[in-house]
């Protein structure tokens, strides 16, 4: 028997466990900026300003939100060095590294071809 949970979506809905899992994944990965952050950090650890410069089009507010969520989810870790001014560096956790490898495999499939769609 599958586990089910009642979710308040305006109407009570019963969702199987796999659906709750996918909803949770979407909550984390459902923003295009998340993929950019994970991809960048998969190459090397980075500071906030460096990420903002290297991820074209992202605002500092969005970058901050995404990093906080990825930190809460255990995908990214944050290290603050007590320099003047303080230096903050972000890197992928072991879970983040595993996720980056999966995303790289998807990237290599190249499901979105230039000019096709």
N, C-alpha and C positions, 0 to 999 in steps of 0.2 A: 504494500500500500504506500503510495507516495505521500510525502509530507505536504501539507497545504497551509496557507496563511490567509487570513482575512485582511484585506487592504482597503482603506477608506479612500475611494476615488470618486466621491460624489455618490456612487452606488457601491454597495458592498460587493467586492469581487473576491473570488477564491482563486489564488494563484498557486500552481504547483511549484515545488522548490526550484526546478530548473529555470522557470520564468523569473522568479525572484532573483536568482543568481544573475541572469542576463540583464535584468533591470539595474542591479547593482553595478555590473560592469559598464553599462551605458552611463550611469551617473558619473563614473570615473573617466571613461574614455570618450564620452559623447561630445567633447569639445575638440575642435581641430587643433587648438593650441597645445593640448595635452600631448598629441603625437609629436609636435615640433619640439617640445621641451624634452621628452623622453629620447627622441632621436639625437638631439644636441648633446645631452648628458651621456648618451651611450658612447660618444666619441671621446669626451673628456669632462672632468668636473669643471664647473663654471661659476662665476659670480653673477649676481643679479644684473648689473649693468652690462656685462659682457653678453648675457643671454638676450637682454633687451635689444642690443645692437645686432645680434646675429639672427634673431627671429623677426624677419621683416613683417611689419604690420601689427605686431602685438603691442598693446598699451601696457604701461607699467602696472596699472590696476589689474588688468587681466592676468598678467604674468604673476603678480603677487597672489591673486586668488588661486590660480592653478597650482603654484608651488605649495601654498598652504594645504590645499586639498591632497596633493600627491604626498606631502609629508604626513598628513593625518592617516592616509591609506597605507603608509609604509613602503611607498614606491621611491620616494626621494628622501634623502637626509640632508640636514643643514648643519654646517659647522661654522661657528663664529670664533674668530681669533681675536684676542684682546690686543689689537694694535690700535694706533691712533691715525685715522678713524678705524673703527672695528672692520674687519674683513670677513664677509660672509661668503661661504662657498657651498654650492649644492652638488650632490652626487647621487647616483642611483644606488639604492640598497640592493641586496641580493635578489629580492623580489623584483625590483625595478630592472635589474640586469636580465632576469629571466623574461620579463615582459618585453624588454627591448629586443631580445632575440626573436621572439614571436612576431613582433611588429616588423622587424627586418625581413623575416621570411615572407610576410604579407607584401612588403614593399617590393621584394624581388619577383613576386608573382606579377606585379605591375598590372593590376586589374583595370586601371584607368590609363589608357594609352593616349598620347598626344593627339588631339583632334578627333578622338573616338569617344563614344560614350553612350 
